[in-house]
Amino acid sequence: MRHLKEGGEVDADTLFAIGSNTKAFTSTAMGLLVTEGKIAWDDPVLRHIPEFRMYDPLVTSKITVRDLLCHRGGLGTFQGDLMAFGSIYDRAEAIRRIRFIEPAYDFRDGFGYSNLMFVTAGQIIYRVTDSSWDSFIDQRIFMPLGMDRSNTSVGEFEAAANAATAHGLVDGEIVPIPHDNLDNMAPAGSINSSANDMARWLLLQTGNGSVGDEQIVDSAVISETRKPHNLQQVGEAAKKLNPWTHFSAYGLGWSLSDYRGRLVVA
């Protein structure tokens, strides 16, 4: 059911927040701009956001679009998230404050799951297209795929007639709770979608960028997002759970591993 107290059946068009599945949309959107020659994967961030600063000036000068999308910029997992998550700051201000965050590891020498780096990537879209990340995702991905139910804002989500209410455990009771407002860190995790719409997104992925006879995303972009760009450790617990996994890595918006000799993209 969509709401524990008010009911309403979940169906294939019911909207849910898809969280960090959003990141693969952002990396794919960046790939569309790469195909058009508006950016390159290895462009310095400064080329598109001249005022961007990391804590270390050397990192500021070297960090690239690719670095933003594979969690190797030096920030630790979720480090600095509260500057955006539920805060009063807009995306530009959250990005400006990255300069005050001391790194958790050396540049390109570790893995830290960083929402702020994806927020920064989304801002590059705005700088090179004069279109917000939200509008770009809608016009270049949702619309061509027929993802008519999908949106990028908690406001649109809550106004929808067929949307799943969030629930949480409060004083031992499962109750409806407000949705977190992620609009100011949208490129990292704000998309709301349905099973039917996400099936269309999966068709794009399994079709290497095409759906039917239409090539919506260049297959080279799909391939680039699935290459290992940042290695991750496979811990003993993971090995025990899945002894067929020999590597774990992050592509561009996707986690990568192997299972019985097959590539797993998740």
N, C-alpha and C positions, 0 to 999 in steps of 0.2 A: 504493500500500500504506500501511497505517496505521503500520507500524514497519519501518524499513529492514532490521533484523536478524531480527526475529521474524515479519515478514510481516503478513498480515491484509489483506483487500481493503477499500478504501474503497467505501462505498455511500451511498445517499441519506439514511441515518440516522446516518452517522458524525458524531460531534461534532468541531467545530473551534472554537477561540477566534475570535470575530468582532471582537475589538478595539474600535476606536472607533465601529463601527456601533452599539455600545451607546448612544452619546449620543442617537441618535434615539429610542430606547426611553425614555430619561430625559425628554426634552422632551415626548414624547407622554404619559408618566405625569403630568407637571406639567399638561398640558392637561386631563387627566381631572379633576384637582383644580380647575382653573379652571372647568370646566363645572359642577362641583358647588358652586361658590361658596366653596370653602375657601381659595383663594388667587386673586390676580389677576396677570396677566403683569407689571404695573408696580408690584406691591407692593414696598416696600423690604425688603431681606433682613432688616434689623433687626426688622421686624414679626414674623418667624417664628423668627429666631435672634438674640435680643437681645444676646448676648455677642459677636457677629461683629464683627471689626475688619479693615479694610484698613490699609495703611501711612499713608495720608492720611486724617485724620478727616473731611474733606469728602466724599471718596469713600465712606467708611463710611456716611455719612448718606444718600447719594443712590443707591447701587448697588441695582438691582432684580433681580427674578427674570429678567426678559428679558435684562438685561445678563449674568447668569451663563451664559445659554444661547446667547449669540452672540459670545463671545470679545472683548468690548470693555471689560472691567473695568480694563485697564491693565497686567496681567501679560504678560510676553513669552511667546513660544511655548515650552512645556514648563517655564517658569520655576517653580521650587519643586517640581517633580515628585518629586525624590528624598526629599522629606519623607514621601511616601506610597509611591512605587514601591519595593518590596522593603524597606521600613523596618519598624521595630518599632511605629510609631505607628498607633493606630486612626484612623478617619475624623474623629472629633471633635478629636483632638489635631492632626492635619494641618491641619484648618480653623483651629484656634486660632493656629497658627504663621504663617498667611498675613499677619498684621499686621506681621511682621518683613521682608517682601519688598518692597524698593523697586521701584516701578513702572517698566516699560520705556517707557511712553508715557503721554500724558495720558488721563484717563478719557474714554471714548467717542470717542477721537480716533485709533484705530488698531485693528489686528487682531493678537492674540496667542493662539495655540491653547492654551487653558488647561484642563488636566485638573482642576486644583484647583477651578475655578469649577463644574464639573459635579459634583464630589464634594460641594460645598456645596449645590447644588440637590437632590441626593439626600437630604441631611440635612434639608432643609425638608420633604420627604415624611414623614420620621420624626416631625418636630415636629407636623405638623398631622393625622396619622392614627394615631399611636402604633404604626405598622407600619413595619418596616425597609424601606428601598428594595428589598431583595431580595424580601421577602414581597409587597410591593405589585406589583412587576413580575410575579411568579409568578401572583398571584391575579387581577390586573386585565388582564394582557396575555397571558401564556403560556396560562393555563387557558381563557379564552374563545376563543382562537384554536386550541386543540388542539395547542399547541407542547409536547407531552409530553416531548420529549427535552431541551429547553433548560433551562439552569440558570445560576446567577450566581456560582459558586464554583469555584476550582481544585480543592478537595477533592472536590466532586461530580464534576467533570470526570475526575479521575484514577481515581475509583472506578467510572466507567462502563465497561461491557464493550466498547463500540464507540466508541472515541475515537482521534483521530489524535494520535500522539506528535509532539512538537516535535523538530526537527533543526537542527543548526548545523554550521558548518565549524570544525573543531578540528584544528590542525596539518596542514591540507591535506586532511583527511578529513571527509566528511559523517557525523555520528554523532548518535544520539538524545541529547537534552538535556532537563533538567527544565523544566517549564512555569513561567513567572514567576507568582508569587502576587500577583494584583492585587486581592485581596478587600478591602483597606482603601481602594482607590480605585475600587471597583466601579461606581458610577454613570457613570464616565468610560470604562470599557472592559473589564468582566469577563465579559460574557455568553458562554456557550458554546452553540452551536446546530448544527443539521444542515441540509442542503439542503432536506429535506422541510419542516422547521419554518420555515425562512426563506422558503420559498415561501408559507406561510400569512401571514407578516408582509408580504410583497410584495402579496398579494391585498388585505390591509387597506389598503395604501397606494394601490394602483390603484383600489380601490373607495371612496376618499375616506372611510375609516373604517368601511365596512361590508363584511361577508363574507356572501354570499348575501342572506338577508332580515334579517340581524341587524346593527344599527348598534352597533358596539362602541366606537367613538370618534366624537364629534361631528365632522361634516365641517368645522366652523369651526376646530377644533383642527388638523386636517390642513392646512388652508389657512394658518393662522397660522405653522405651523412652516416653510412653504415661501415665506414672504415674505422679501425681502432686508432684513435687520436691520443688517448690518454689511458695508460694501463692502470689497472686496479689489482690489488692483492686478492688472491683466492685463499681465504682463511681455512683453518682446519675444519671448522663447523660446516662451511660450505662444501668442502671436499667430501665430508662424511654424508651430507645430505644428498649430494649429487656427484658421485665419483666419476661421472663421464665428462665433467667440466674440467678443461685444462687451462683455460684463460678467461679473464674477465677484463673488459675494457669499456671505455665510453667513446662513442662516435661523436656525432653532432646532434644532440637532442635525444639520442638513443643509447641504451645500455646494450652491450654486446657480450655474448659468451658462446660456448659450444655445448651441444648435448648429443652424445652418440654420433659424433662426426658431422652434425649439422649446425649451421650458424643460427643462433637465437638472437633476434632483434626485439627488444622490449622497452 
